[in-house]
Amino acid sequence: MAQADGWPAGRWTQEHLAEGEMHCHRIDATLHRAGSGLQTIEVVETGGYGRGLFLDGRVQHVEADEYIYSEAIVHPPAVMLGARCRRVLVVGGGPGGVVREALRHRGVESVVQVEIDAAVLDLCRTWFAHVAQGCYDDPRVEVVIADIRDFARRTDRRFDLVVNDISEPMEGTPAAGLFEAPMLDALASLLSPEGVFVTWAGSAGPRSDDLARAIDRAVSDRLPHTARWLCHPQAYGTSWLTVAGSHAPLDPWRLSAAEIDAWLAARVAGETMLYDGETHVHMFSLPKDVRRRLATRDAGPAVLKVGPATEAAR
């Protein structure tokens, strides 16, 4: 298959998770590669997981397990909110998986997606229609091309669920600084009185959790009530921590597994692939070692430092 100016067919990506540990994908074809002025965007065909989106050499989404990440970041906080989940803000959101899952909740009245890079959305509509599944044709969706910093400063809207679906905060990228106190304060100010802010936090592995612990600490320093859970998107090669915060109490155990299943059947369109009541209980039952590491306060700033050894193989 013809190659764009990206990874040659048969080469492998390389993303370091920790010292002496990396996760790889074989690239069978590079379908598109271009600089947007903000970042390098690549669409590739991976050997095991189908079509994938990479930004600045880092995996964002692959076809085979995108549903794991998207369902895991949307449904738990939406279920905790219940009927109060009406207005949703998606920060970033790229291919549209998070928007898609939010719209499945029948009580959701509006979803605003704030994406800094119009080129990402244009490209995803071309190459990743299987992710969006028509969600951008839904009249409840509003797409805003803007830096979330500017949007947060000028809007007077308030949201019941704010989903932080940005890329990794590497130095020199559009996401740099988005986990620092001023930005988290701004996002927290966009919440309705009982609203929930939710963000991915990253790898929860025993040697690769520095970023996750830093993000968890940053959220808990900004919002008085927090909850955290795990999923395992295999494309990332690691257990993945998600953190939620609110000005109001959060109770992930408010509903039993059976009650969650009944809620999904009554209030969520279609059948989920990952999330149900039993999965909810499993996700919030963090292992002892993860709980211990999250309880420490020695994490540094929430910045992913990527040097030559951690860039994708060329």
C-alpha positions as CSV (number, residue, x, y, z in Angstrom):
1,M,0.0,0.0,0.0
2,A,1.3,3.5,-0.8
3,Q,2.8,5.4,2.1
4,A,2.4,9.0,3.1
5,D,5.5,10.6,4.6
6,G,5.2,8.8,7.9
7,W,6.2,5.4,9.3
8,P,7.3,2.9,6.6
9,A,5.2,-0.2,6.4
10,G,6.5,-2.9,8.8
11,R,8.0,-0.4,11.3
12,W,6.9,-0.3,14.9
13,T,5.8,2.6,17.1
14,Q,7.6,3.0,20.4
15,E,5.9,4.6,23.4
16,H,7.8,4.3,26.7
17,L,5.6,3.6,29.7
18,A,8.4,3.5,32.2
19,E,12.1,2.9,32.5
20,G,12.8,-0.3,30.5
21,E,9.2,-0.7,29.4
22,M,7.5,0.3,26.2
23,H,4.4,-0.5,24.1
24,C,4.4,-0.9,20.4
25,H,2.1,-1.1,17.4
26,R,3.2,-2.4,13.9
27,I,2.4,0.1,11.2
28,D,1.2,-1.6,8.0
29,A,0.5,1.6,6.2
30,T,0.6,5.4,6.8
31,L,-2.6,6.7,5.2
32,H,-2.2,10.4,6.0
33,R,0.5,12.6,7.6
34,A,0.4,16.4,7.8
35,G,1.3,19.2,10.1
36,S,-1.6,21.5,11.2
37,G,0.6,24.3,12.6
38,L,-0.2,23.0,16.1
39,Q,0.8,19.4,15.8
40,T,1.6,16.5,13.5
41,I,-1.4,14.4,12.6
42,E,-1.1,10.9,11.3
43,V,-3.6,8.3,10.3
44,V,-2.1,4.8,10.1
45,E,-3.2,1.2,9.6
46,T,-1.9,-0.8,12.5
47,G,-1.2,-4.5,12.3
48,G,-3.4,-5.6,15.1
49,Y,-5.9,-2.8,16.0
50,G,-7.0,-1.3,12.6
51,R,-7.0,2.3,11.8
52,G,-5.3,4.6,14.3
53,L,-4.9,8.3,15.0
54,F,-1.5,9.6,16.2
55,L,-0.7,13.1,17.3
56,D,2.9,14.1,17.5
57,G,3.8,10.5,17.4
58,R,1.6,9.4,20.3
59,V,-1.3,7.0,19.9
60,Q,-4.7,8.7,20.5
61,H,-7.1,6.1,19.2
62,V,-7.2,2.8,17.4
63,E,-10.2,1.2,15.9
64,A,-10.4,-2.1,17.8
65,D,-10.6,-0.8,21.3
66,E,-11.6,2.9,21.1
67,Y,-14.9,2.0,22.7
68,I,-13.1,1.1,26.0
69,Y,-11.7,4.6,26.5
70,S,-14.8,6.4,25.3
71,E,-17.3,4.4,27.3
72,A,-15.2,4.4,30.5
73,I,-14.8,8.2,30.6
74,V,-18.4,9.1,29.9
75,H,-20.8,6.5,31.4
76,P,-19.6,6.3,35.0
77,P,-19.9,10.1,35.7
78,A,-23.1,10.3,33.7
79,V,-24.6,7.5,35.7
80,M,-23.5,9.2,39.0
81,L,-25.2,12.4,37.8
82,G,-28.3,10.5,36.7
83,A,-31.1,12.7,35.5
84,R,-29.0,15.8,36.2
85,C,-26.7,15.1,33.2
86,R,-28.2,17.4,30.7
87,R,-25.5,19.8,29.4
88,V,-22.1,18.3,28.5
89,L,-18.9,20.0,27.6
90,V,-16.2,17.9,25.8
91,V,-12.7,19.5,25.8
92,G,-10.8,18.1,22.8
93,G,-12.6,15.0,21.7
94,G,-11.0,14.5,18.3
95,P,-12.7,11.6,16.5
96,G,-16.0,12.0,18.4
97,G,-16.1,8.9,20.5
98,V,-16.8,10.8,23.7
99,V,-19.4,13.0,22.0
100,R,-21.0,9.8,20.6
101,E,-21.3,8.2,24.0
102,A,-22.6,11.3,25.7
103,L,-25.4,11.6,23.2
104,R,-26.5,8.1,24.0
105,H,-27.9,9.3,27.3
106,R,-31.5,10.3,26.4
107,G,-31.6,13.0,29.1
108,V,-28.6,14.9,27.5
109,E,-29.9,18.1,25.9
110,S,-26.7,19.6,24.5
111,V,-23.1,18.6,23.9
112,V,-20.5,21.4,23.2
113,Q,-17.2,20.1,21.8
114,V,-14.3,22.6,22.1
115,E,-11.4,21.5,19.9
116,I,-8.4,23.7,19.3
117,D,-7.3,22.1,16.0
118,A,-9.9,22.3,13.1
119,A,-7.6,20.0,11.1
120,V,-8.1,17.2,13.5
121,L,-11.9,17.4,13.2
122,D,-11.7,17.6,9.4
123,L,-9.4,14.7,9.2
124,C,-11.4,12.6,11.6
125,R,-14.6,13.1,9.6
126,T,-12.8,11.7,6.6
127,W,-10.9,8.8,8.2
128,F,-12.8,8.0,11.4
129,A,-16.5,8.2,10.5
130,H,-16.8,4.8,12.2
131,V,-16.1,6.5,15.5
132,A,-18.4,9.4,15.3
133,Q,-21.2,7.3,13.9
134,G,-23.1,10.3,12.7
135,C,-23.0,12.1,16.0
136,Y,-22.1,15.5,14.4
137,D,-25.5,15.4,12.5
138,D,-27.3,15.4,15.9
139,P,-28.9,18.9,16.5
140,R,-27.8,18.7,20.2
141,V,-24.1,19.0,19.2
142,E,-22.3,22.3,18.9
143,V,-18.6,22.3,17.8
144,V,-16.5,25.3,18.8
145,I,-13.0,25.7,17.3
146,A,-11.1,27.4,20.1
147,D,-8.4,27.1,22.7
148,I,-10.3,25.9,25.8
149,R,-8.5,28.7,27.8
150,D,-10.2,31.3,25.7
151,F,-13.6,29.5,25.7
152,A,-13.5,29.2,29.5
153,R,-12.7,32.8,29.9
154,R,-15.4,34.2,27.7
155,T,-18.4,31.8,28.2
156,D,-21.1,32.2,30.8
157,R,-22.5,28.8,30.2
158,R,-22.5,26.1,32.9
159,F,-22.3,22.4,32.3
160,D,-23.4,19.3,34.3
161,L,-20.6,17.2,32.9
162,V,-17.2,18.4,31.7
163,V,-15.1,15.7,30.0
164,N,-11.4,16.5,29.5
165,D,-10.5,14.5,26.4
166,I,-7.3,16.2,25.4
167,S,-4.0,14.7,24.2
168,E,-1.1,14.2,26.6
169,P,0.4,17.3,28.1
170,M,3.8,17.1,26.5
171,E,5.9,20.2,26.5
172,G,5.5,22.3,23.3
173,T,2.1,20.8,22.4
174,P,-1.4,22.3,22.5
175,A,-2.2,20.3,25.7
176,A,0.8,21.7,27.6
177,G,-0.4,23.5,30.8
178,L,-3.9,22.2,30.6
179,F,-3.5,20.3,33.9
180,E,-2.1,23.2,35.8
181,A,-4.0,25.0,38.5
182,P,-5.3,28.0,36.5
183,M,-6.8,25.8,33.8
184,L,-8.3,23.4,36.2
185,D,-9.8,26.3,38.2
186,A,-11.3,27.7,35.0
187,L,-12.9,24.3,34.1
188,A,-14.2,23.8,37.6
189,S,-15.8,27.3,37.3
190,L,-17.8,26.0,34.3
191,L,-19.6,23.3,36.4
192,S,-23.2,23.6,37.5
193,P,-23.6,23.4,41.3
194,E,-23.7,19.6,41.2
195,G,-21.7,19.1,38.0
196,V,-18.9,16.7,37.5
197,F,-15.5,17.3,35.9
198,V,-13.9,14.1,34.5
199,T,-10.4,13.6,33.0
200,W,-8.2,10.7,31.9
201,A,-5.1,10.6,34.1
202,G,-3.0,8.0,32.4
203,S,-1.1,4.9,33.2
204,A,-1.7,3.4,36.6
205,G,1.2,0.9,36.3
206,P,3.6,0.4,39.2
207,R,6.5,2.1,37.4
208,S,4.5,4.4,35.0
209,D,2.0,6.3,37.2
210,D,3.8,9.6,37.8
211,L,1.5,11.5,35.5
212,A,-1.6,9.8,36.8
213,R,-0.7,10.6,40.4
214,A,0.1,14.2,39.5
215,I,-3.3,14.7,37.7
216,D,-5.2,13.0,40.5
217,R,-3.5,15.3,43.0
218,A,-4.2,18.4,40.8
219,V,-7.9,17.5,40.5
220,S,-8.3,16.7,44.2
221,D,-6.6,20.0,45.1
222,R,-9.2,22.0,43.0
223,L,-12.4,20.1,43.8
224,P,-13.5,18.9,47.2
225,H,-15.1,15.6,46.1
226,T,-13.4,13.1,43.9
227,A,-13.7,9.6,42.5
228,R,-11.4,7.5,40.5
229,W,-11.6,4.3,38.4
230,L,-9.6,2.0,36.1
231,C,-10.1,0.6,32.7
232,H,-7.6,-1.2,30.4
233,P,-7.5,0.1,26.8
234,Q,-5.0,-2.5,25.4
235,A,-3.9,-0.1,22.7
236,Y,-2.3,2.0,25.4
237,G,-0.6,-1.1,26.9
238,T,-1.5,-0.3,30.5
239,S,-4.2,0.1,33.0
240,W,-5.7,3.6,32.6
241,L,-6.8,5.9,35.5
242,T,-9.8,8.2,35.2
243,V,-10.4,10.9,37.8
244,A,-13.6,12.9,38.5
245,G,-14.1,15.9,40.7
246,S,-17.1,17.9,41.9
247,H,-18.2,20.6,44.2
248,A,-20.9,18.2,45.4
249,P,-20.5,14.7,46.9
250,L,-19.8,11.9,44.4
251,D,-21.1,8.4,45.2
252,P,-20.1,5.8,42.7
253,W,-21.7,3.2,44.9
254,R,-25.1,4.9,45.0
255,L,-26.6,2.4,42.6
256,S,-26.1,-1.4,42.6
257,A,-25.0,-3.3,39.5
258,A,-28.6,-4.3,38.9
259,E,-29.8,-0.7,39.2
260,I,-27.2,0.5,36.8
261,D,-28.2,-2.1,34.3
262,A,-31.9,-1.0,34.7
263,W,-30.8,2.7,34.2
264,L,-28.9,1.9,31.1
265,A,-31.8,-0.1,29.6
266,A,-34.2,2.8,30.3
267,R,-32.1,5.9,29.7
268,V,-29.2,5.0,27.3
269,A,-29.7,4.3,23.6
270,G,-28.3,1.2,22.1
271,E,-26.1,-1.5,23.8
272,T,-22.7,-0.6,25.4
273,M,-19.8,-2.8,24.6
274,L,-17.8,-2.3,27.8
275,Y,-19.9,-0.6,30.4
276,D,-22.6,-2.2,32.6
277,G,-23.4,-2.6,36.3
278,E,-20.9,-5.3,36.8
279,T,-18.2,-3.4,35.0
280,H,-18.9,-0.3,37.0
281,V,-18.3,-2.2,40.3
282,H,-15.1,-3.6,38.9
283,M,-13.8,-0.3,37.6
284,F,-14.3,1.5,41.0
285,S,-12.7,-1.4,43.0
286,L,-9.1,-0.1,42.7
287,P,-6.4,-2.6,43.6
288,K,-4.6,-2.0,46.9
289,D,-1.2,-1.0,45.3
290,V,-2.9,1.6,43.1
291,R,-4.8,3.0,46.1
292,R,-1.5,3.3,48.1
293,R,0.3,5.0,45.3
294,L,-2.5,7.5,44.7
295,A,-2.4,8.3,48.4
296,T,1.2,9.6,48.2
297,R,1.8,13.3,47.7
298,D,5.2,13.2,46.0
299,A,4.1,13.4,42.4
300,G,5.6,16.2,40.3
301,P,3.8,18.5,37.9
302,A,1.3,17.1,35.4
303,V,3.6,17.2,32.4
304,L,4.6,14.3,30.2
305,K,8.3,14.7,29.4
306,V,9.1,12.9,26.1
307,G,12.6,12.7,24.9
308,P,14.2,11.0,21.9
309,A,14.0,7.6,23.4
310,T,10.2,7.8,23.8
311,E,9.3,9.2,20.4
312,A,7.6,6.8,17.9
313,A,10.0,4.9,15.8
314,R,10.6,6.3,12.3
